[in-house]
Amino acid sequence: MPKAKDEPLVLVVDDFADAREMYGEYLKFCGFRVAEAQNGVEAIEKAKKLKPDLILMDLSMPIIDGWEATRRLKADAATKSIPVVALTGHAMTGHSDSAKSAGCDVVITKPCLPHDLIKQIRKVIGGTQKKKATA
Amino acid sequence: MARESVAVATRFSGAADAKLALLEELQRCTDPVSAAQAAIDWLIAHTPARRGVFAATDNVRGTLGCIAGAGVNPKQLKRFCFSLDDPTHPLVNALTNGSVVSFHGARDSRVSLFGNEPFTAVKVARGEDDPALGLMLIGPALEPPHTTVRWVADALALSLSRMATREGLMEEDPRLRREHALLFNIINAATDPIMFTNMDGQLIIANARAELLFTAPDDVSEGRRRAVQLNNMFFSAALSRTTLGEGEAGRRELLLVDPTEGSDLLFELLSTVVSDPHEGAGIVSILRNITDLRQATRQIDENYARLRAAEGEIRAERDRLNLLIDSVADPIIVTDQEGEISLMNNPAERLFTVVAGAGEDAQRIVRANDAHFTSFVSGLLSTGWELTRRGEIALVDPNTGKAVPVEALAAKMLSDLGELTAIVTILHDRTEAIERAQLYEQLKLASEELEGKVQSATAELARQNELLRRQALELEQASAAKSQFLANVSHELRTPLNAILGYAAMTLQGVSGELMAPQRRNLSRIDANARHLLTLINEILDITRIEAGRMPIQVVAFNLPELLREVISELEPIIVKSGLELTTRLPSDLPTLRSDRQKVKQIVVNLLSNALKFTQKGNITIRVKTVGARAVTIEVIDTGIGIPKQDFEKIFEDFRQVDSTPRRAYGGTGLGLSICRRLASMLRGTLKVDSSLGKGSTFTLTLPLVLKK
């Protein structure tokens, strides 16, 4: 197992515990560090506090939904560099478009198998790490 | 008188001229005395006689007395008078026996008028058997033949008998004389020439008018004398040509000359034979001037001819008029001032006359018609000032019994003086007009009804339209709601399905530790069914998107072979599992496509999945061909179960499979082909199927090489 500090931290934001925990468990299984948030407010708090490498954001959530949360994160200089991968159960194109305009880097439509999700996450993190490295 | 005779004798040397002179002399004499004197004087002048007397018979007194004489003592002459009743008297004897008796030596004192000198007694009478007018005694006795003396006696007889009717008798009796004068005046007053001639044609009596034509005084012109001569000739000729019995009237025309004017005069000669006891038979001739009459007759003839011609013309005109009136189809009736029918044409006769042998009904109808008509016309007659009257009369055809409603127009015919001469009435059958009006009314009613229907139908249509519009709106709203609902549902379904699929995959991956074989198998089934459920949800979502118009087209350039490789690799596990041989045939010069890559791929995946699903054995071929320069076809050919021809279109409908029983052999929503066809249509292409049952199917997707937005 690699050192905990070296592994990328993924903040999984979902109000649906089964989904949140499933992705969390699989991410841990795949070697990621995982933090969880149940809604948008919590997600912003944790993002500021933990500075995750990536936020996996469900869009339909109570209190503050994924769109609003992403907008706020991207508006905050402290968190705006953290990539956000949005997950939506809505297959309608409007959702992914509005998510992108809110600042989401990638939009993934559910259902998304854990295996496929990890691929996408690795791709995004790899991109940012490469950017960092070149920078 | 004697002097005159001498003068006459000296003027005419010839015997004939002397005789003519005597006749003229006698003609001029108006009394027997002068006539007798003239005759005696003429005898003394032209014969050896030296003295003579004339004794006239007086039938009233029954005596014979001397009235004229020459060479005799006048005293003796007056005494010479004796009774005719004495048969012994030699002169009475001479009067009755023979016409010329000579006495030689007077032994009887009763005849001693000339002393003892022998003398000749000549009977003066019209005819030998006629009663003697008198006796001419001439001395000395004349030697036979007594031709000259006889001629003179006859001439005198003629003259005397003429006078006898004119004067002679009247002198005897004053009353008779008056009558005679009256008669003479009457015949003189007659404007027609009247003449009495003896049977020999000698003129005995002529009235003034006749004398003008037939006698010429001495002092007249030669022309007039010639005219009179001609007239006498013509008259004698006319008479001689007329053979008459007693009491018979002959009629002939006689052309004479007017002696004073020389113009032609045409007379009608009427001759009647009369017999007079004294004068014997004679002829009364009346000449009627018909010169004017002839002209008048001619005029009348001409006028008559003209009248006839005019009448003919009028008749022709009337015939023409009748024909004209009869040929008019409308009944025409002419009535007089009293309202009685005086003329009608054939159509009118049909209504107002009874045909021979017609029944009582017909007669009753005709009477009723007549009454209606009469009351109509009398309505016009009773108004003095109105010239026409218009009205309707309900008549009945007596032949058919059918009602004939007519419009009657009556007009007064006035003479130049404004007097009513007739009333002309024309009846116009209104049956047709009424029927037409009724028909029009019906038509109008029907038209109104129709219009009402159309209006109500239009209103209904408008109402329906409004309803439809509202329904469409509602439907649209409902459709939108449905789409929204389905989208929501699919989202809600997706969330738990996401967890199912995720945990199944994780567990199978060994995240939760190694699995036992039965566990792995069962988990795999959960995974497979969850995936199928996901397909269903995705398909439903696709349909919903297409119907809601929320399926955007994203045109990109791509290569078909690469796309096909991708499809095949995605379905690789199923292909391998099916054990079927998959062949791909591509033309070498296939151009790049410009279309919605993702949708083309979705269609091809669907078609290939179907082919794999419905084919047990054999092979599957994917064949790509270009069609002209603008299109391309992608054919998916299998050797599967095939599709019945009647179901070729059905398979493209929503939720359809050929076998729609609940326990059908093949899975699937039945939405796949429906979605494919809709997608093909969105890409301006077509999706068609050809198949034979049990042998296989060929699905052909045709797409434009370049999809223009």
Interface residues (C-beta under 8 A of the other chain):
Chain A: F16 D18 A19 M22 Y23 E25 Y26 F29 S60 G89 H90 A91 M92 T93 G94 K110 P111 C112 L113 P114 H115
Chain B: A487 S490 H491 E492 R494 T495 P496 L497 N498 A499 L501 G502 Y503 A505 M506 Q509 V511 L534 N538 L541 R545 R550 P552
